[in-house]
Amino acid sequence: MTVDDTGSGMGRNPAPDGTDPGEDPLALRLEQLILGAERRYTPFQAARSAGVSMELASRFWRAMGFADIGQAKALTEADVLALRRLAGLVEAGLLSEAMAVQVARSTGQTTARLAEWQIDSFLEGLTEPPEPGMTRTEVTYPLVELLLPELEEFLVYVWRRQLAAATGRVVQAADDEEMVDRRLAVGFADLVGFTRLTRRLEEEELGELVEAFETTAADLVAARGGRLIKTLGDEVLYAADDAGVAAEIAIRLIETMANDETMPELRVGIAFGTVTTRMGDVFGTTVNLASRLTSIAPRDAVLVDSAFAEELIRTGEAPASEAEAAEAAAAAEKEGEQPPTYRFALQPMWQRPVRGLGVVEPWLLSRRDGTA
């Protein structure tokens, strides 16, 4: 949003009316349709109208993920209102300036990815001319005009739902410190041999495989009560408040991928412990340990750390050993009682040094017979 004369992108010298002479007319019409307002302000005029400094306005603009605009009249009344609202939250003491910038950044990053996905996934296909002789230009504008209000309402609905779920998790935290640094189960699921696949498959085939993997993983994580943190092509990162939920997700992922002949083998690593959450992402030693466990896990198997194993044992989801499970079953049978049931089995593996984390004692996690 800063004024510059770089001559690149939106920074080109404007025409006498303040607009960029290199802009495509259809792009301008679509922008006006989507934003619901005409370009009226240069960055300086927008900042002055919003009552904020150019420095702060530029910080907000860049945080949202937009390039410097230069001197062109490229901003609308909506941009001024957004600046005014963010600055108002700071002035009212509801947000610090740094937090307001974080709000702009997190919102910008999330919606940028959403917008790119929407264009890549369906808008390009839908704007293929339905009849010979029609141009994409003739199709795009009315299509966007029809889709825009529906997509906007759905976006707000999903955001409110996600906000309600996230707020519920936070207020249930044991104390204020746990709201930021929480004890979670963190899992990585990684496709085996993905690098080799990138050399063997065509780009379109590779894209379809990644999309199928991400979609399957996202659906399984959500359905079982976990939270998908992010996808990295051949890897997904998820978290769960409950160790049993994280274990079920891991095993379901292995089972589902094993039943799909088009998918490579999968390996999963899970760790349990304190996690720092920032802007929807997770950080800390627990996350690093889960990643390392994934890298050493056998194919189509789940490796967990000792803290995760202890949590499953503590909650009665898994026995400390098969010998203990057999003893408990024999004792219950002798007393005429129902023997304890466990969903998962844990097998201790050899201790091994893990780079940056010292010696780790991994456990092999599996499903007990008859509990699927």
Protein Blocks (a to p, Z undefined) as FASTA:
>chain_A
ZZcdehpajlbccdfkopafkbcfklmmmmmmmnopacfbdfklmmmmnopafklmmmmm
mmnopacebjadfbdfklmmmmmmmmmmmmnomacfklmmmmmmmmmmmmmmmmmmmmmm
mmmmmmpcfbghiafklmmmmmmmmmmmmmmmmmmmmmmmmmmmmmmmmmmpmblklmmm
ccddddddddehklmmmmmpcfklmmmmmmmmmmmmmmmmmmnopacfbdehjaccdddf
blklmmmmmmmmmmmmmmpmkbccddddddddddddeehiacdjklmmmmmmmmmpcehi
acddfklmmmmmmnopacfbfklmmmmmmmmmmnopacdddfbdcddddddddehkapad
dddddddehiZZ
